[in-house]
Amino acid sequence: MQLPAEAVAATELIEVVRISALPTERGAPYPGRTVAHWAGSEVADALALIQNLPGSEQHRCGFSPGWSLRAYEDSLDLALFEAAFCFRCHEVRMRGTAVPPALGT
C-alpha cells in the first residue's frame, strides 16, 4: 500500500481510532474512540507493515471502516494523514494535509 512518503518520514505519533460513525462533514476526521498511541519504534514498525500490505481484489460493500490511524508530526497539530480501513471491501481511504489526491483511495 502506498503512503505519502514525506508524511511517513515526518510521522512522530500514530493514534489508533475505533471508528464509531462516518464523518458528518467532508474532510472531517472519522469519529471514534482513541484506543492507542504509538510512538518511537512503534511508528516505524506500524508504517512498514502498512506499506507492505498486499494488494487484493476490491469488493463493493459501501465502505464501512472500523479502524483508522492518524499520523502526526512532532507538533501534534493537524494530522498529516488519516487512513481508514474497511476489511469488507478491502479499501483504504486516506485524507489529510499530506495526502495527494491520487492516494485518496
Secondary structure as UniProt FT lines:
FT   HELIX           5..10
FT   STRAND          13..19
FT   TURN            26..27
FT   STRAND          32..39
FT   HELIX           41..51
FT   STRAND          67..72
FT   TURN            74..75
FT   STRAND          81..86
FT   TURN            87..90
FT   STRAND          91..95
FT   TURN            97..98
FT   HELIX           101..103
//
